Every structure is written in C-alpha cells, then in structure tokens.
Amino acid sequence: MTAVTVAAPSTLQELRDALPGYAKDTKLNLGSVIGTLGQHLTEQQHWGTVLAVAAATGSPSVLPALAAEARPRLAEPAIDAALAAASVMAMNNVYYRARHLLHGAYDDQRAGLRMQAIGNPGVDKADFELWCLAVSAVNGCGACLESHEAVLRTAGVSREGIHDALRIAAVVTAAAATMDAAVLL
C-alpha cells in the first residue's frame, strides 16, 4: 500500500470540503456551529473557543484551517490566551481527572503545578474560563468542567453561551477525529 500525502486544509471551507461523505453531519455542523457566530457568545469568545479546542485536539488536519479562520478575528493577546488555555488544561485535565477518578485519595496533596495563565490570561477572565471549559470537555475532565462552569456562571456567562462553547468543542473534535482517521486510512 502506498502512503498518500494530503495537504492540510487551510480554510474552514476547505476543511468542510475535505470531510468524507460519511461525515455529512460534521460538515453541516462545521458550517452552522463554527462558521456562524451565534447570539450567545462574543466574537472573541466564539473564535477563542474554536482556536483553543482545535489546539487541544492536536489535529494537523484541523488546527491549521481553524487557526487561519480564528486569527484574523482575534487580537494577539486573545490568540495567546486561547493557546495558553489549551496548554494549561492539557496538564490540568490529566492531573485533576486522575485525582477525581482516585476518589479523593490525593485531595490532601498540593498540585504543585504552575498555572499562571489562569490567574493572568491577558484577556477577560470569563473568556479564558470559557476556553478552559471547552478544552476540558475535549479532554474529558469532569472536575475541571464543573469548576470552570461554576466560575462562568458566577461571572454572569449565560447557560446558552456555555452550551454554545460545548457545541463548538464537540464539532471541532468530531472534525479532528474524522479528518485524522481519513488521513491514516
């Protein structure tokens, strides 16, 4: 079998066009959930969520296209903060998910992990928390989801806005899984 090299899509439309026929739902959701700014998130919240989640998937098939769409819509501090959310939550989600799954056996231990990005993200704290929540959904950390959702609700972020961020996380993750599988197959 000969390996086929496929160029990574460089725009949202190219990504949608590159999805195989069996992923019609993902293709449609990329247009409606990712490509259309809803009424519950600001443009920065929406595109920061897209970028943070795309980075969290680590997909070489999806990250370039979604980063190209997000970058013109975000100021440099928001780009850095979205990428910082993906980075710090990659660490935190593993640590806090493990502590949770071990039923409190290590709750008396100090994490001892640097998390300066959370304290000073360079953007509105609620936006950063939203991106952390979306990345935590991708990484499957219930403890982090609960923590970030509580902070967001206290900050006045609507349930609908939080729901939209979770939908973005779901669709970007589906696109990443589909595209990466298609490249490998």
C-alpha positions as CSV (number, residue, x, y, z in Angstrom):
1,M,0.0,0.0,0.0
2,T,1.4,3.4,-1.0
3,A,1.2,6.2,1.5
4,V,-0.8,9.2,0.3
5,T,0.3,12.7,1.3
6,V,-2.7,15.0,1.8
7,A,-2.2,18.8,2.3
8,A,-3.9,20.1,5.4
9,P,-7.0,22.3,4.6
10,S,-6.1,25.9,5.1
11,T,-9.6,27.4,5.5
12,L,-12.9,26.4,7.1
13,Q,-14.4,25.8,3.7
14,E,-11.5,23.6,2.6
15,L,-11.9,21.7,5.8
16,R,-15.6,21.2,5.2
17,D,-14.9,20.1,1.6
18,A,-12.2,17.7,2.7
19,L,-14.5,15.8,5.0
20,P,-15.6,12.4,3.6
21,G,-19.2,11.8,2.6
22,Y,-19.9,9.7,5.7
23,A,-19.2,12.8,7.8
24,K,-22.1,14.9,6.4
25,D,-23.3,15.8,9.8
26,T,-19.9,17.1,10.9
27,K,-19.6,19.0,7.7
28,L,-23.0,20.7,8.3
29,N,-22.2,21.4,11.9
30,L,-18.9,23.0,11.0
31,G,-20.9,25.5,8.9
32,S,-23.7,26.1,11.4
33,V,-21.8,25.9,14.8
34,I,-18.3,27.0,13.8
35,G,-18.8,29.2,10.7
36,T,-21.7,31.2,12.1
37,L,-21.4,33.5,15.1
38,G,-24.3,32.8,17.4
39,Q,-26.1,35.2,19.7
40,H,-24.8,33.9,23.0
41,L,-21.0,34.4,22.6
42,T,-19.0,37.4,21.6
43,E,-16.7,37.1,18.5
44,Q,-13.7,36.8,20.8
45,Q,-15.4,34.1,22.9
46,H,-16.5,32.2,19.8
47,W,-13.2,32.2,17.9
48,G,-11.1,31.8,21.0
49,T,-13.1,28.7,21.8
50,V,-12.6,27.4,18.2
51,L,-8.8,28.0,18.4
52,A,-8.4,26.6,22.0
53,V,-10.3,23.4,21.1
54,A,-8.5,23.0,17.7
55,A,-5.2,23.2,19.6
56,A,-6.4,20.8,22.2
57,T,-7.3,18.2,19.6
58,G,-3.7,18.4,18.3
59,S,-5.0,17.6,14.8
60,P,-2.7,18.5,12.0
61,S,-5.7,18.2,9.7
62,V,-7.9,20.7,11.6
63,L,-5.7,23.1,13.5
64,P,-4.2,25.0,10.5
65,A,-7.6,25.6,8.9
66,L,-9.4,26.7,12.1
67,A,-6.4,28.8,13.3
68,A,-6.5,30.6,9.9
69,E,-10.1,31.4,10.4
70,A,-9.7,32.5,14.0
71,R,-6.5,34.6,13.8
72,P,-8.0,37.5,11.8
73,R,-10.9,37.7,14.3
74,L,-8.8,37.7,17.4
75,A,-6.3,40.2,18.8
76,E,-2.8,38.8,19.6
77,P,-3.5,38.6,23.4
78,A,-6.6,36.5,22.7
79,I,-4.7,34.2,20.4
80,D,-2.1,33.7,23.1
81,A,-4.7,33.2,25.8
82,A,-6.6,30.6,23.7
83,L,-3.4,28.7,23.1
84,A,-2.5,29.0,26.8
85,A,-5.9,27.6,27.7
86,A,-5.2,24.6,25.5
87,S,-1.7,24.2,27.0
88,V,-2.5,24.6,30.7
89,M,-5.7,22.5,30.5
90,A,-3.7,19.6,28.8
91,M,-1.8,19.5,32.1
92,N,-4.7,20.2,34.5
93,N,-7.2,17.9,32.9
94,V,-4.8,14.9,33.3
95,Y,-4.0,15.8,36.9
96,Y,-7.5,16.7,38.2
97,R,-9.2,13.9,36.2
98,A,-6.8,11.4,37.9
99,R,-7.4,12.9,41.3
100,H,-11.1,12.7,40.8
101,L,-11.0,9.1,39.5
102,L,-9.0,8.1,42.5
103,H,-11.9,9.2,44.7
104,G,-10.1,11.8,46.8
105,A,-7.1,9.6,47.7
106,Y,-4.8,12.5,46.8
107,D,-7.0,15.5,47.6
108,D,-4.7,16.3,50.6
109,Q,-1.8,16.8,48.2
110,R,-0.9,20.2,46.8
111,A,-0.9,20.2,43.0
112,G,2.5,22.0,42.8
113,L,1.9,22.8,39.1
114,R,2.4,26.2,37.7
115,M,-0.8,27.7,36.3
116,Q,0.0,31.4,35.9
117,A,-2.1,31.6,32.7
118,I,-5.2,31.0,34.7
119,G,-4.5,33.9,37.1
120,N,-3.4,36.4,34.4
121,P,-4.6,35.2,31.0
122,G,-4.3,38.6,29.2
123,V,-7.9,38.7,28.2
124,D,-11.2,38.9,30.1
125,K,-11.2,36.2,32.8
126,A,-14.6,34.9,31.7
127,D,-13.4,34.4,28.1
128,F,-10.4,32.4,29.3
129,E,-12.5,30.3,31.7
130,L,-14.9,29.6,28.7
131,W,-11.9,28.3,26.7
132,C,-10.7,26.2,29.6
133,L,-14.2,24.7,29.9
134,A,-14.3,23.8,26.2
135,V,-10.8,22.2,26.3
136,S,-11.8,20.3,29.5
137,A,-14.8,18.9,27.6
138,V,-12.5,17.7,24.9
139,N,-10.1,16.1,27.4
140,G,-12.9,14.6,29.5
141,C,-12.2,16.1,32.9
142,G,-15.4,16.3,34.9
143,A,-13.8,18.0,37.8
144,C,-12.4,20.8,35.6
145,L,-15.7,21.1,33.7
146,E,-17.6,21.6,37.0
147,S,-15.1,24.1,38.3
148,H,-14.9,26.2,35.2
149,E,-18.7,26.1,34.7
150,A,-19.2,27.4,38.2
151,V,-16.8,30.3,37.7
152,L,-18.5,31.1,34.4
153,R,-22.0,31.1,35.9
154,T,-20.7,33.4,38.8
155,A,-19.2,35.7,36.2
156,G,-22.6,36.0,34.5
157,V,-22.0,33.9,31.4
158,S,-25.3,32.5,30.3
159,R,-26.1,28.8,30.2
160,E,-26.7,29.3,26.4
161,G,-23.2,30.7,26.0
162,I,-21.7,27.8,27.9
163,H,-23.7,25.4,25.8
164,D,-22.5,27.0,22.6
165,A,-18.9,26.6,23.7
166,L,-19.6,22.9,24.4
167,R,-21.1,22.5,21.0
168,I,-18.0,24.1,19.4
169,A,-15.9,21.6,21.3
170,A,-18.0,18.7,20.1
171,V,-17.9,19.8,16.4
172,V,-14.2,20.6,16.3
173,T,-13.4,17.3,18.0
174,A,-15.6,15.4,15.5
175,A,-13.9,17.1,12.6
176,A,-10.4,16.3,14.0
177,A,-11.3,12.6,14.6
178,T,-12.8,12.3,11.1
179,M,-10.0,14.1,9.3
180,D,-7.2,12.3,11.2
181,A,-8.8,8.9,10.5
182,A,-9.3,9.7,6.8
183,V,-5.6,10.7,6.5
184,L,-4.5,7.5,8.3
185,L,-6.8,5.3,6.2
